[in-house]
Amino acid sequence: MSKGKQISYSRALSELEKIIGEIESEETDLDLLSEKVKRAAYLIKYCRTRLRSTEEEVKKALSEIGEETEAAGPSEEESNGY
């Protein structure tokens, strides 16, 4: 899978877990170890970026909901003490 292609977060995480398992098993060919570590580093960076992006999107959406709720004023139930 090339670095230029967009992959899903879950697929990236799955690939990362597989690479980590291979490295931890100590069965990875020494000639491939460098490539696997580079790929793992890329996947970690990719996952962190996706997490940060998603966190910002969620914060923005929640902020917009809060602003809409404040602009609308209290609901009838809130006004009646329920």
C-alpha positions, 0 to 999 in steps of 0.5 A, a space after each residue: 500500500 503506497 503512502 499516497 493512497 488514503 486509507 481508513 483509520 481502522 485499516 491503518 491501525 490494523 496494519 500497524 498492529 500487524 507490523 508491531 506483532 511481526 517485529 515483536 515476534 523477532 521473526 522479521 527478516 533483518 533486511 525488511 526491518 527498516 522498511 517495516 519500522 518506516 511504515 509503522 512510523 508513517 502509520 502512527 503519524 497518519 493515525 495521530 493526524 486522523 485522531 486530531 482531525 476527528 477531535 477538532 470536527 467533534 469539538 466544532 460540531 458540539 460548539 455549534 450545537 451549544 451555540 444553537 441551543 443558547 440562541 434558542 433560549 430555554 426549552 419549555 421544560 427548562 422554563 417550568 423547572 423540569 
